[in-house]
Amino acid sequence: MIMNKITMFFKGKGLVMSVSLFHLFTFSPLSAQQSWTLSQCCDYAVEHNIAVKQYENQCRQQELQVSTARNSRLPDLSASAGQNFSFGRGLTAQNTYTNTNTSSTSFSLGTSIPLFTGFQIPNQIKMSRLNLEAATQDLEKAKNDIRMQVAQAYVQILYDMEICDVAHRQISIDSAQAERLQAMLQAGKTSEAEVSQQQATLAQSRLTATQAENNMRLSLLALSQLLELPSPEGFNVARPNLDNIDHIENLNHLETPSSPEAIFADALAIKPEIQAQHLRVAAAERNIEVARAGYYPTLSFSAGLGSNYYKTSGFKADGFGKQLENNFSQYLGFNLSIPIFNRFQTRNSIRSARLDLSNQQLQLDNSKKALYKEIQQVYYNAVAADQKLTSSLQARKSSSDAFRLMQAKYENGKATITEFNEAKNNYLKTESDLTQARYERLYQQALIKFYRGKALDL
C-alpha cells in the first residue's frame, strides 16, 4: 500500500504536526454543490477508464474465438468458375490430337463436413470458453484496480480537508488570543512584545492554512484527472460521516479482525485474479487434448456439383447451355486421413502444451502467494489501526483537558503565551491524529470486507 505523508508546521512554538495519509474509502449523500461520493467516483472511473475499455475489447476478442471454434463444426461451401485457353497441339472432342486452339469453361460447387477430428474441435471450443471466462475475470480485476486508485485519491482529498479544518481552527484560536492581547495592551496589562509574538503566530497559522488549501486543490485535480474529467472546476467530494464509529469510542476493547488465514480462504473463492488463473490452468489442460488430437485419424465428408463447356477451333460443338446440361455431374465422398509420421510435430506440440500448463500452475501459485501477502499486510494494519484509535482517544482526552486548564491559567495571568501555544498545538495535533485514526480504522475494516468479496463500502 502507498502511504503519503504530509508534514505541516504549526510554529506556535516550533511544533511539527505529521499526519500520515493512509488509504480510505467511504461515501456520503451527494450535496447541493455536486459533491461526489466514493461510489459515484468509482462508477464513473470504471465507465470512462481507457484500460478498462481495453480489457472489454479483449473480452470481445475472446467471444469471437469461441464463435470461431463453435462454427468449425459447420459444413463449408465454396463455388468456383474457370476459363481456360489452349494453343498448339491438343486433344479434340473426338479424342484425337491436332494443332488447333481450344477453350473450356468449368463451374463447380462443393461442401465438406468434418465428421471426426480426434476430439480437436470440442476441446478447442471448451478451451476458448475457458479463455473467455478468464478474460472476463481480468476485466473485473481491472475494474477493482481502478476502484482502488480512485479510493487512494479520494482519501487523499479527505485528509487534506481535515488538515484544512485543523489549520482554520488554529487560526480561530490564534485570532481570538491576538484580539484579547490587543485589548489587554490598551489596558496596560501586557507588553507589546507579547502582542507581536501572538500576531506572528497568527500570521504563520494563516500561511499554514493557505498551504493546506493548495494541497487540497491539487488533490482534487489529481482525482479529477483520474476520472477523466475535463476540468476540476466545480468538482468536490462528499465528506464521510464518522458518526457510525462513535460507539467504538465507548468500548474498552475494539473488535479484532479475522485471522489472515480466514480472510485468505474467502478471498481465494472470489478474487478475480485467482479465478482467472484457475481458468487458464483449465484452458492449458484442454490445450494438451487439442495437441493430442494429432495422433488420431480424421474423417470428413464431401459433396459437390460441377459442369463444363468445351470448344475446339475448327470443329463443331454443342451450344453452351447444351454442354452444361450434358456435362453436369455430382459427387459424394468420404476422406479418411491416418497420421503415421509427421516429423514429431504432434509429440512436440504435446510437450509444449504441458510446459504451458506447468507455467500456468506456477503463475497460479504465485498469484495465491501475492494475495496472501497482501492480506497479511491488511490484517496487521487493521490490528494496528485498532490500537492506534484507542491510543488517540486517550491522547485527545488528555490534551483537551490540559488545553482547557492551560487556557484558564493563561487568561488569569498564571501562564505564559509560550505555555498556552504549546498546549494549544498539542491539542490540535491530537484532534488531527484522532481523525486520522478513525479514517484509518474505517479503511482497514472496509479493505478486509473487500477481500472477502464485499463492495468498496463501509
N, C-alpha and C positions, 0 to 999 in steps of 0.2 A: 504494500500500500504506500501511496505517496503521502508524505506529511509535509505540509508547508508551514513555515514559522514566520509569523510577523512579530517583530520586536518593536515596541513603541516605548518611547522615553517620556515619562512624566517627570519633569525636572523640578518638582516642588522642592525635593532635596536629593536630586540625582537618582531617584528610584527608577529602576528599569522594569517595565512590565512586559513579560514574554508570554505570548499567547500561542500555543501550538494548535494548528488547524488540522483536525482530523476530518475524514470524510463523513458527511451526514446526509441523510435524505429524509425529508418529511414534507408535508404539504398542509395548506390551509385554504379556506374558500377564496375564490377569486374576488379581489377588491374592485372598487369602482374605478381605480386607476390602472386597470388592466394588469394587475399583479398575477404572475404565472405561478401555479403550483408545480411541485416536482413532477407530479403525474402528467400535467399538461406539457411540461418541458420534454419529458421522456417520449411521450406520444408524438410530439411534433418532430423531435430529432429522429426518431425511428422512421417517420414518414418521409423525411427530406434528406436523410444522410446518404451520401453517394456510395459509401462502402456497403451499406445495407442493400441499396438498389443493385449493386454488382452481384451480391450473393443471390438476390432474387433472380437475376438473369442466369446465374449458374443453375438454379433450380429448374428454370425453364429449359435450359440445355439438357439437363438430365431427363426431363419429361419427354423431350424429343428422342433421346436414346432409348427410353422404354418403348415408345411408339415404334421406332425402327426395329427393335428386337421382336416386338409382338407381330409386326407386319411381315417379318421374314417367313412366317408360316403360310402366307397367302401365295396363290399362283401368280406368276408374272405373265405378261402378254406383250408381244412385240410383233411389229409388222415391218416388212422390207419390200423394196422395189428396186429393180436393177435394169440397166440398159447397156448392152454390150455391142461393140462393132468389131468385126474381124476382117482383115485384108490379107490377100495372098491365098496360099493353098489351105483348104479347109474342108470339113465334112459337110456334104449336102444333105438335103432331106431324103434323097434316095440312098443314103449310106455309102456314098462314093466320095472320093477326094478330087477336088478340082481347084484351079486357080480362079477364085472369084471372091466377091465381097459378101459378107453375111452380117446380119444383125439379129439380136434377140432381146426380148423383153420378158422379165420374170416378176412375179408377185408371190409373196408368202405371208402367212400369219401363223404364229406359233406360241405355245404356252408350255410352262413346266411347273411342276409342284414337287417340293421336297417331301418325301414320304418318311424317310428315316435319316437322321444326320448324326447318329451316335449320341443323342440327347444334348447336342450342342445348342439347339435353338431354345428349348425350355430352360436350360441353365443360363443362357445369355439373358433371357427375359427376367429370371429371378435375380441375377446379378445386377441388371440395370435398375430394377425396382429397389434393391438394397442401396445402390449408389444414389438414387433419388431421395430415399429416406435420410441418408447421411448428409446430402446437400441441404435438406430441409433443416436438419439439426444444426448444420453450420450457419444457416440463416438465423436461427434462434440464438446461437452463440453471438453472432454479430450484433443482434439487437440488444442482448444483455450487455455486451461491451459498451455500446453507445449509451445505454442507460447508466452504466457505472461512470462513464466520463461526464455525463450530464450531472450526476449526483455529486461528483467531486467539485465541479464548477459551481453547482448550486450551493453547496455547503460553504465554499469559499466566500460567496456573497453574504451568506447568513452570518458568518463570523466577522466579516468586515462591517456589517450592520451593527453587530454587538459592540465592536470596537468603537464605532462612531458614537454609540449611546454612552459608553464609558467616558469617552472624551468630552462629550457635551455635558455629562453630569459633573465632570471635574470643572468645566467652565462655570457651571451654575454655582458650585461651591466656592470657587475662587473669586467669582464676581461678587457674590454676597459678602465675602470677607473683605474684598477690596473696598466696597461701599461702606462697610462697618468701620474699617480702619480710617477711611477718609473722614467719616463723621467724628471719630474719636480724635483725629488730628485737629479738627476745627475746635474741638472742645479742650484741646491741650492735654489729652490723656494718652497720647502715643507720639512716637517720633516720625519724622519724615523718612528716615531710613527704613523703618518697618513698613511704611506705606509703599515705598518704592520697591521693596523686596516682594511684597504681595502683588503689585502691579506687574512686576517681571514674571512672577509665577503665572498670573492670568494670561499674559501675552504668550508664554510658552504653551499653555493649555490650548489657546486658540490655534496656534501653529500645529500642535498635535492633532487637533480636530480636523484641520484642513488636510493634513496628510492622510488621515483616516478616510475622509470623504473621497480623496483622489484614488485611494486604494479600492474603495467600494465601486467607484465608476469604472475602473479598469477591470474589476471582476465581472461587472455587468457586461462590459464589452466582450470579455472572453467567452462568457456563456452565450451571448447573442451570436457570436461568430460560430460557436459550436452548433447552434440551432439553425445556422444558415440564414439568419435574419439579415435583411439588407442594411439595417442600422439599429444601434442600441437605443435610439431616441424613443422615449415612451415605454421602454421595456423595464420591467421591475419584477421582482419575485415576491411571493407571499411569505410573510414571516410564519414560522411554526408556532403552534400553541403548546407551551410547556405545561399546561395545567394537568395533562394526563399523566404526569410523573410526579405531581406534588405529593401523592400518597407515599411515594418511595422515601421521601424525606422523613417520614414519621416511623419508618421501620428501623429496628436495631440491626437487622441483618438483611442485606439485599439478596435477591434471588440469584443463585449461581447458575450460569448457563449449563446446558447439557455438555457431556463429555465430547471431545473431538471425535471419538470413535462412533458415537451415536449420530452426530451430525454427518459424519462421512458416510455412514450406512444409508442415510436418507438421500444424501447428495448423489451417490452412485446411481440411484434409480431414476433420477430426474434431470441431472445436469446435461445439457445438450452436447457439450464437448465429449462427455463419456459415452453417451448414446451414439454419437457419430462414429466414434472409434469402434464400438461393438458392431455397428452395421458394416463398417469397412472390413472388419475381420471376417464377417459372414460373407461379404462380397468376394473377398480373396479366396475363401474356401470354394465358392461357386466357380471362380476363375480356374481353379485346378480342374474341376469337372469339365469345363469348356475345353481346356487344353487336352484332357484325356480323350475327348471325342475323336481326336485324330487317329486313335487306334482302331476305331470301329469302321465297318463298311458303311457306305451311304447309298441310299436308294432314292431315285426320283422318277417321276412320271412325266412324259412329254407328249404333246399332240400338236398337229398343225394342218394347215391348208396351203395349197400352192397351185400356180398355173403359170404358163409362159407362152410367148408368141415368138415364132422363128421365121426369118425371111432371108433367102439366098438370092443374090443378084443373078438374073438370067433364068430363073426357074419360077414356075408358077406356084403360088402358095395360097392356102385358105385365108379368108379375111381375119382381121384381128380378133373380133368377137368370137368367131367360129373356133379359132385355135384355142382361145382361153377356155371355151366350153369343153373342147375335146381334150385339152391337156390338164384339166382340173384334177387334182389329186388330194388325198387325205392320208394322214399317218398317225399312228399311236405307237408309243414305245415306252419301255422301262430301261433305266440305266442303273446298273449296279457297279459301284467302284469299291474295290477292296485294296486297302493300303498294305503294301508289302515292305517297302523300304523307301523312306523319304529323307535320307541323309541325317537321321537322328533329329529331325526338326521337332517331331512330336515329343520325343523324350526331353529335349532341351526346353521346350515350352512348358512342360510339366514341372521341371526343376525350377525354372524361372518363376512360375506361379507359386511354388512352395516357398521360395525365398521372399516373394512379396507377402505371403501370409505370415511368415516369421517376422518381417519388418512391421506389419500391421499389429501383430500381437505385442511387439516391443513398444510400439507407439501407444497402444492401449495402456500398458503397464506404466509408461512414462506419464501419461495423462492422469492416471489414478494417483501416482505419487505427487505430482504437482498439485492436484486438487487437495490431497490430504495435508500438504504443507500449508496451503492457503487456509484451510480450515483450522489447523493448529494455531496459526497466527491470529485468526479471528477469535478463537476461543480464549487464548491468553490475553488478548486485548480486551475482551469482554470482562474477564475477571479483573483485570487492572482498572477498567472503567468503573466497575462497581466499587472497588476500593477507593478510587480517586473521588468518586461522588461523595462517599462517606466522609473522607478527609476534608473535602471542600466545604461540605455543610458545616462541619465543626469549625473550620478556619473562618468561614464567613460570619458565623455567630460570634466567635471571639473577637474578630476585628471590628464588627459592628458595635459590640458593647464597648470596646476600647475607644472607638472613634466618638461615640456619644459622650463618654466620660471626658475625653480629651477636649471635645468641643465645649463642654460645660466649663471645664477648668480654664480654657483659653478665654472664653467670653467673660469669665470672672477675674481675669488677670492673673491666674495662678499657673499658666503655662505659656511658653514662648510660641511665636509663629512657626518656628522650625519644628517644634514638637507637634504642633497642630497639623502642619503639612505632611509630616511623616505618618501620623495616624490616619489622615485622610487618604494618602496614597496606598497605605496597606489595606484600608477598607475597600477602595475601588479595585485593587488588584484581586482581592478575594471574591468580590462580586463577579468580576470577569472570569476568574478561574472556575467559579461555580457554574456559570452559564456554559463554559466550555465543557465541564464535566457532565452536565445534563445532556448536551448535544452529543457528546462522545458516547455516552451510555445508550442513548436512543439509537445512534448509528450502529453501534456494535450489536445491539439486540436485533435491529432490523436486518443487519447483514447475516446474522445466524438464521433468521427466518428465510432470508433469500436463498441461502444454501440448502435450505430444506424445502424449497420449491414455492415459497410464497412470493407475492409481488413486492416491488420496491415500495413498501408502505409501512406505516407504524401501527 
